[in-house]
Amino acid sequence: MAAPDVWVAKDDASDIIRATAIAAVGRDYSGNITVRLSGGEHTAVTIVAADGHADTPADFHLQLLRIINRLSDTAESAIVRPRQDTSLGWMWHTGPL
């Protein structure tokens, strides 16, 4: 039986990436979270574009890796979405696909 897929959405939901295609995750000095995709071209996709008003937490990229790891053991496909709450800041939200 194949493991269920975990997907990661961009903050504006314009793109959704299969977690197994992610080779690296990083956070730049502006708070943007970027994933580098595996494969020949190693395309980079910014999944959270910090607007300067509410920076992402310093470990936000590590939080994403922990969530992907945890969801890879679930019985159903899931999606991870970054959300910005005006009072709580940036958070990762998960749910069924």
C-alpha positions in Angstrom: 0.0 0.0 0.0 1.4 3.4 -1.0 1.8 6.1 1.6 -0.7 9.0 1.5 0.4 12.2 -0.2 1.2 15.3 1.8 0.9 18.6 -0.1 2.1 22.1 0.7 0.2 25.2 -0.5 1.6 28.6 -1.1 0.3 31.4 1.1 -2.0 32.7 -1.7 -3.0 29.1 -2.7 -1.8 29.7 -6.3 0.4 26.6 -6.2 0.3 23.3 -4.4 3.5 21.2 -4.1 3.8 17.5 -3.3 5.9 17.3 -0.2 8.0 14.5 -1.6 9.2 16.9 -4.4 10.7 19.2 -1.8 14.5 18.9 -1.5 15.2 21.8 0.8 13.4 24.5 2.8 14.8 27.9 3.8 13.9 31.2 5.4 15.6 34.4 4.2 16.4 37.5 6.2 13.0 39.1 5.1 11.1 36.1 6.5 10.2 34.6 3.1 9.9 30.8 3.1 11.3 29.1 0.0 11.3 25.5 -1.0 13.7 24.0 -3.5 12.3 21.2 -5.6 14.1 18.0 -6.4 14.8 17.1 -9.9 17.1 18.3 -12.7 16.4 22.1 -12.5 16.1 22.5 -8.7 13.4 25.1 -9.1 12.8 27.4 -6.1 9.3 28.3 -5.1 8.5 31.0 -2.5 5.6 29.6 -0.5 5.4 32.4 2.1 6.1 36.0 0.9 6.4 38.0 4.2 4.9 41.4 3.8 7.2 43.1 6.2 4.4 43.8 8.7 4.5 40.4 10.3 7.6 38.4 9.8 7.5 34.6 9.9 8.9 33.0 13.1 12.7 32.3 12.9 12.0 28.5 12.9 9.0 28.6 10.5 10.8 26.6 7.9 11.7 23.9 10.5 8.0 23.9 11.6 7.1 22.9 8.1 9.5 20.0 8.0 8.2 18.7 11.3 4.6 18.9 10.1 5.4 17.1 6.8 7.3 14.4 8.8 4.3 13.9 11.2 1.7 13.9 8.4 3.7 11.3 6.4 2.6 8.7 9.0 -1.2 9.4 8.6 -3.7 7.2 6.9 -5.1 9.9 4.5 -3.7 12.6 2.2 -3.2 16.0 3.8 -2.5 19.6 2.8 -0.4 22.1 4.8 -1.1 25.8 4.4 0.6 28.8 5.8 -1.8 31.3 7.4 -1.2 34.8 8.8 -3.4 35.7 11.7 -3.5 39.4 12.6 -3.1 38.7 16.3 -1.1 35.4 16.3 1.2 35.9 13.3 2.1 33.2 10.9 1.1 29.6 11.5 0.9 26.3 9.6 -2.6 24.8 9.2 -3.2 21.2 8.2 -6.2 19.4 6.9 -7.5 16.6 4.7 -6.9 17.1 1.0 
